Amino acid sequence: MPVLEFLNGLQKYREDAKHLARQRQRHAFLIEPFLDDIKGAKVLDIAAHDGRWSYALAEAGAESVLGIEGRADLVELFDELPDSAAKERVTLAAEDLFDALDRLIAEKQTFDVVALFGIMYHVMDHFRIVRQCVQLSAKLIIIDSEFMKGVNPYIQMVKERTDVEINATPQIGGQEIAIKGVMSSAAMERIAEALSYEIEWLPWENLPKENRTVVRDYFRGPQKKMVRRTCALRPRRS
């Protein structure tokens, strides 16, 4: 069965071949390099959207996947995905991600793998969210995000509308414009270092040029201030 074939259960993928092709290219960097880590693992998917990556992580062999998503209407879309043994191992919850992480920590839960796909450039509390993952005893944290270019460790503040489903959720009631922070790669490295985690950047530059059409945000030219990247954090070896 082709990778992410289950996504044809959602209308937007059936009607947009490029969108599906994009997710397949991303799967090769977000999941395939970590199959040994995912197999049999307890996985947490933060900002799970419609559950597509939670399903993919279960399909990759996770023993269980808990997906946390702030928008209840997106969680409901998960029901449209095809029933399977993998889907049965996924639980999605509509909850503020920081509240959910605090709750899981208070419950003394632990997770082998934590996925942070497409969320780290929609929040302001970057250190807090990674620290919470550390408190959950994560052996592997996979982060896919937009990052500011440049060599210095900094966070660029950006405004973002909250009425777009792929944007930040409201930070206070009725908020139409949220403030988010986009880290530089060096800032991400500083956070990992402070929490005693090693960081590895996935080699998107190895993707052949003819395959980059649907993932151009990972290959933005020098005139752009941001570029999408993927990294993996693991506890530092003593």
C-alpha beads as a LAMMPS data file, in Angstrom:
LAMMPS data file: protein, C-alpha beads

238 atoms
237 bonds

1 atom types
1 bond types

-500.0 500.0 xlo xhi
-500.0 500.0 ylo yhi
-500.0 500.0 zlo zhi

Masses

1 110.0

Atoms # bond

1 1 1 0.000 0.000 0.000
2 1 1 1.419 3.475 -0.888
3 1 1 2.590 5.654 1.987
4 1 1 -0.267 7.684 3.528
5 1 1 -2.851 6.002 1.309
6 1 1 -5.331 6.387 4.168
7 1 1 -5.434 10.154 3.531
8 1 1 -7.707 9.524 0.562
9 1 1 -10.393 9.156 3.221
10 1 1 -10.390 12.945 3.569
11 1 1 -11.931 14.993 0.773
12 1 1 -9.168 17.608 0.643
13 1 1 -6.574 14.953 -0.191
14 1 1 -8.753 13.152 -2.741
15 1 1 -9.199 16.432 -4.587
16 1 1 -5.623 17.739 -4.265
17 1 1 -2.936 15.390 -5.560
18 1 1 -0.193 17.941 -4.807
19 1 1 -1.212 18.112 -1.146
20 1 1 -0.983 14.333 -0.853
21 1 1 2.357 14.298 -2.686
22 1 1 3.650 16.911 -0.225
23 1 1 2.719 14.812 2.784
24 1 1 4.445 11.788 1.259
25 1 1 7.661 13.763 0.790
26 1 1 7.451 14.949 4.391
27 1 1 6.799 11.387 5.624
28 1 1 10.225 10.449 4.264
29 1 1 11.856 12.914 6.692
30 1 1 9.418 13.080 9.607
31 1 1 8.738 9.374 10.125
32 1 1 10.808 7.007 7.974
33 1 1 14.190 7.839 9.589
34 1 1 12.690 6.994 12.997
35 1 1 10.892 3.727 12.315
36 1 1 13.021 1.821 14.828
37 1 1 12.155 4.401 17.515
38 1 1 8.449 4.413 16.669
39 1 1 7.909 0.653 16.501
40 1 1 6.245 -0.455 19.720
41 1 1 6.518 3.053 21.201
42 1 1 4.093 5.145 23.183
43 1 1 3.793 8.310 21.071
44 1 1 2.445 11.803 21.745
45 1 1 1.442 13.935 18.737
46 1 1 1.156 17.592 19.776
47 1 1 -1.074 19.827 17.610
48 1 1 -2.431 16.795 15.804
49 1 1 -4.714 18.764 13.422
50 1 1 -7.018 16.198 11.722
51 1 1 -5.006 13.274 13.079
52 1 1 -3.187 12.498 9.848
53 1 1 0.231 12.225 11.474
54 1 1 -1.157 10.409 14.510
55 1 1 -2.570 7.808 12.105
56 1 1 0.746 7.683 10.205
57 1 1 2.692 7.177 13.428
58 1 1 0.394 4.300 14.370
59 1 1 0.776 2.858 10.874
60 1 1 4.550 3.059 11.369
61 1 1 4.228 0.665 14.283
62 1 1 3.538 2.761 17.390
63 1 1 1.905 0.785 20.161
64 1 1 -0.318 3.783 20.972
65 1 1 -0.637 7.399 19.843
66 1 1 -2.231 10.228 21.780
67 1 1 -2.942 13.276 19.627
68 1 1 -3.652 16.661 21.209
69 1 1 -5.349 19.341 19.085
70 1 1 -6.715 22.728 20.148
71 1 1 -9.525 22.876 17.570
72 1 1 -12.371 20.434 18.199
73 1 1 -13.669 20.712 14.618
74 1 1 -10.361 19.374 13.304
75 1 1 -10.431 16.439 15.719
76 1 1 -13.832 15.472 14.317
77 1 1 -12.295 15.027 10.865
78 1 1 -10.356 12.021 12.148
79 1 1 -13.577 9.991 12.025
80 1 1 -13.512 10.271 8.222
81 1 1 -10.244 8.354 7.951
82 1 1 -10.600 4.633 7.159
83 1 1 -10.981 2.165 9.990
84 1 1 -7.918 0.002 10.545
85 1 1 -5.842 -1.614 13.261
86 1 1 -3.608 1.462 13.193
87 1 1 -6.539 3.834 13.686
88 1 1 -7.675 1.840 16.717
89 1 1 -4.352 2.628 18.404
90 1 1 -4.936 6.395 18.094
91 1 1 -6.743 8.594 20.602
92 1 1 -7.360 12.250 19.729
93 1 1 -8.277 14.870 22.322
94 1 1 -9.416 18.467 21.809
95 1 1 -7.510 20.427 24.441
96 1 1 -5.124 23.349 24.807
97 1 1 -1.704 21.833 24.212
98 1 1 0.003 23.444 27.216
99 1 1 -2.857 22.475 29.539
100 1 1 -2.750 18.937 28.156
101 1 1 0.992 18.639 28.678
102 1 1 0.712 19.927 32.241
103 1 1 -2.060 17.399 32.897
104 1 1 -0.046 14.496 31.479
105 1 1 2.946 15.497 33.598
106 1 1 0.754 15.710 36.723
107 1 1 -0.577 12.228 35.909
108 1 1 3.059 11.033 35.736
109 1 1 2.584 9.768 32.207
110 1 1 5.581 9.138 29.973
111 1 1 6.058 8.893 26.211
112 1 1 8.847 7.361 24.165
113 1 1 8.387 9.644 21.155
114 1 1 6.900 13.139 20.898
115 1 1 5.996 14.666 17.516
116 1 1 5.836 18.461 17.142
117 1 1 4.904 18.827 13.495
118 1 1 4.004 22.333 12.301
119 1 1 3.368 23.872 15.724
120 1 1 6.601 25.409 17.021
121 1 1 6.225 28.509 14.818
122 1 1 2.664 29.098 16.058
123 1 1 3.518 29.516 19.759
124 1 1 5.496 31.880 21.989
125 1 1 6.550 29.472 24.769
126 1 1 9.091 27.388 22.853
127 1 1 11.274 26.522 25.827
128 1 1 8.252 25.588 27.920
129 1 1 6.857 23.137 25.389
130 1 1 10.189 21.345 24.904
131 1 1 10.740 21.281 28.686
132 1 1 7.306 19.690 29.092
133 1 1 8.289 17.006 26.572
134 1 1 11.444 16.380 28.606
135 1 1 9.322 16.072 31.759
136 1 1 7.369 13.354 29.947
137 1 1 10.655 11.410 29.614
138 1 1 10.723 11.643 25.827
139 1 1 13.529 9.578 24.309
140 1 1 12.968 11.238 20.944
141 1 1 11.379 14.594 20.077
142 1 1 10.806 15.197 16.369
143 1 1 10.267 18.849 15.412
144 1 1 9.200 20.081 11.991
145 1 1 8.817 23.862 11.836
146 1 1 9.557 27.123 10.140
147 1 1 12.826 28.637 11.365
148 1 1 14.309 32.081 10.936
149 1 1 17.506 32.190 8.927
150 1 1 20.684 33.689 10.340
151 1 1 23.403 32.506 12.683
152 1 1 22.226 34.156 15.912
153 1 1 19.884 32.498 18.452
154 1 1 16.734 34.649 18.416
155 1 1 12.953 34.542 18.169
156 1 1 11.102 36.762 15.687
157 1 1 7.645 37.902 16.812
158 1 1 4.972 37.684 14.110
159 1 1 1.235 38.466 13.995
160 1 1 -1.147 35.782 12.753
161 1 1 -4.900 35.526 12.212
162 1 1 -6.659 32.942 14.375
163 1 1 -9.551 32.261 11.976
164 1 1 -7.336 30.145 9.682
165 1 1 -7.245 26.501 10.756
166 1 1 -3.509 26.061 10.185
167 1 1 -2.639 29.174 12.226
168 1 1 -2.292 29.781 15.946
169 1 1 -5.340 29.256 18.133
170 1 1 -6.657 32.254 20.130
171 1 1 -4.544 33.035 23.195
172 1 1 -7.413 34.889 24.889
173 1 1 -11.165 34.797 24.311
174 1 1 -12.300 36.400 21.050
175 1 1 -8.774 37.073 19.826
176 1 1 -8.589 37.608 16.059
177 1 1 -4.858 38.308 15.808
178 1 1 -2.403 36.209 17.834
179 1 1 1.290 36.778 18.425
180 1 1 3.595 33.903 17.608
181 1 1 7.358 33.478 17.710
182 1 1 9.512 31.972 14.983
183 1 1 12.821 30.671 16.316
184 1 1 16.106 30.678 14.488
185 1 1 17.786 27.302 14.103
186 1 1 20.441 28.468 16.565
187 1 1 17.724 29.229 19.137
188 1 1 16.411 25.691 18.736
189 1 1 19.909 24.393 19.331
190 1 1 20.269 26.515 22.493
191 1 1 17.006 25.151 23.882
192 1 1 18.102 21.564 23.231
193 1 1 21.468 22.226 24.865
194 1 1 19.884 23.806 27.954
195 1 1 17.685 20.746 28.422
196 1 1 20.592 18.294 27.939
197 1 1 19.324 16.995 24.621
198 1 1 21.394 16.428 21.497
199 1 1 20.004 17.794 18.244
200 1 1 20.280 16.456 14.699
201 1 1 19.008 18.287 11.619
202 1 1 17.483 16.089 8.941
203 1 1 19.224 16.411 5.524
204 1 1 16.496 17.937 3.362
205 1 1 19.295 19.162 1.083
206 1 1 19.715 15.551 -0.081
207 1 1 16.255 15.529 -1.668
208 1 1 16.704 15.548 -5.465
209 1 1 15.729 18.841 -7.063
210 1 1 13.087 17.205 -9.228
211 1 1 11.243 16.114 -6.056
212 1 1 11.177 19.517 -4.367
213 1 1 8.200 21.084 -6.162
214 1 1 5.638 20.248 -3.454
215 1 1 7.978 21.052 -0.537
216 1 1 9.423 24.359 -1.672
217 1 1 9.153 25.856 1.830
218 1 1 12.088 23.619 2.815
219 1 1 14.208 25.184 0.057
220 1 1 13.493 28.919 0.169
221 1 1 16.161 31.103 -1.416
222 1 1 18.349 33.724 0.297
223 1 1 15.756 36.466 -0.247
224 1 1 13.388 34.754 2.219
225 1 1 13.722 35.210 5.975
226 1 1 12.308 31.828 6.973
227 1 1 12.801 28.227 5.874
228 1 1 11.167 25.014 7.026
229 1 1 13.419 22.428 8.683
230 1 1 13.185 19.168 10.617
231 1 1 15.240 18.169 13.645
232 1 1 15.403 15.335 16.156
233 1 1 16.236 15.742 19.849
234 1 1 17.521 12.895 22.023
235 1 1 18.783 12.884 25.626
236 1 1 22.473 13.707 25.719
237 1 1 24.671 10.666 26.219
238 1 1 26.821 10.918 29.336

Bonds

1 1 1 2
2 1 2 3
3 1 3 4
4 1 4 5
5 1 5 6
6 1 6 7
7 1 7 8
8 1 8 9
9 1 9 10
10 1 10 11
11 1 11 12
12 1 12 13
13 1 13 14
14 1 14 15
15 1 15 16
16 1 16 17
17 1 17 18
18 1 18 19
19 1 19 20
20 1 20 21
21 1 21 22
22 1 22 23
23 1 23 24
24 1 24 25
25 1 25 26
26 1 26 27
27 1 27 28
28 1 28 29
29 1 29 30
30 1 30 31
31 1 31 32
32 1 32 33
33 1 33 34
34 1 34 35
35 1 35 36
36 1 36 37
37 1 37 38
38 1 38 39
39 1 39 40
40 1 40 41
41 1 41 42
42 1 42 43
43 1 43 44
44 1 44 45
45 1 45 46
46 1 46 47
47 1 47 48
48 1 48 49
49 1 49 50
50 1 50 51
51 1 51 52
52 1 52 53
53 1 53 54
54 1 54 55
55 1 55 56
56 1 56 57
57 1 57 58
58 1 58 59
59 1 59 60
60 1 60 61
61 1 61 62
62 1 62 63
63 1 63 64
64 1 64 65
65 1 65 66
66 1 66 67
67 1 67 68
68 1 68 69
69 1 69 70
70 1 70 71
71 1 71 72
72 1 72 73
73 1 73 74
74 1 74 75
75 1 75 76
76 1 76 77
77 1 77 78
78 1 78 79
79 1 79 80
80 1 80 81
81 1 81 82
82 1 82 83
83 1 83 84
84 1 84 85
85 1 85 86
86 1 86 87
87 1 87 88
88 1 88 89
89 1 89 90
90 1 90 91
91 1 91 92
92 1 92 93
93 1 93 94
94 1 94 95
95 1 95 96
96 1 96 97
97 1 97 98
98 1 98 99
99 1 99 100
100 1 100 101
101 1 101 102
102 1 102 103
103 1 103 104
104 1 104 105
105 1 105 106
106 1 106 107
107 1 107 108
108 1 108 109
109 1 109 110
110 1 110 111
111 1 111 112
112 1 112 113
113 1 113 114
114 1 114 115
115 1 115 116
116 1 116 117
117 1 117 118
118 1 118 119
119 1 119 120
120 1 120 121
121 1 121 122
122 1 122 123
123 1 123 124
124 1 124 125
125 1 125 126
126 1 126 127
127 1 127 128
128 1 128 129
129 1 129 130
130 1 130 131
131 1 131 132
132 1 132 133
133 1 133 134
134 1 134 135
135 1 135 136
136 1 136 137
137 1 137 138
138 1 138 139
139 1 139 140
140 1 140 141
141 1 141 142
142 1 142 143
143 1 143 144
144 1 144 145
145 1 145 146
146 1 146 147
147 1 147 148
148 1 148 149
149 1 149 150
150 1 150 151
151 1 151 152
152 1 152 153
153 1 153 154
154 1 154 155
155 1 155 156
156 1 156 157
157 1 157 158
158 1 158 159
159 1 159 160
160 1 160 161
161 1 161 162
162 1 162 163
163 1 163 164
164 1 164 165
165 1 165 166
166 1 166 167
167 1 167 168
168 1 168 169
169 1 169 170
170 1 170 171
171 1 171 172
172 1 172 173
173 1 173 174
174 1 174 175
175 1 175 176
176 1 176 177
177 1 177 178
178 1 178 179
179 1 179 180
180 1 180 181
181 1 181 182
182 1 182 183
183 1 183 184
184 1 184 185
185 1 185 186
186 1 186 187
187 1 187 188
188 1 188 189
189 1 189 190
190 1 190 191
191 1 191 192
192 1 192 193
193 1 193 194
194 1 194 195
195 1 195 196
196 1 196 197
197 1 197 198
198 1 198 199
199 1 199 200
200 1 200 201
201 1 201 202
202 1 202 203
203 1 203 204
204 1 204 205
205 1 205 206
206 1 206 207
207 1 207 208
208 1 208 209
209 1 209 210
210 1 210 211
211 1 211 212
212 1 212 213
213 1 213 214
214 1 214 215
215 1 215 216
216 1 216 217
217 1 217 218
218 1 218 219
219 1 219 220
220 1 220 221
221 1 221 222
222 1 222 223
223 1 223 224
224 1 224 225
225 1 225 226
226 1 226 227
227 1 227 228
228 1 228 229
229 1 229 230
230 1 230 231
231 1 231 232
232 1 232 233
233 1 233 234
234 1 234 235
235 1 235 236
236 1 236 237
237 1 237 238
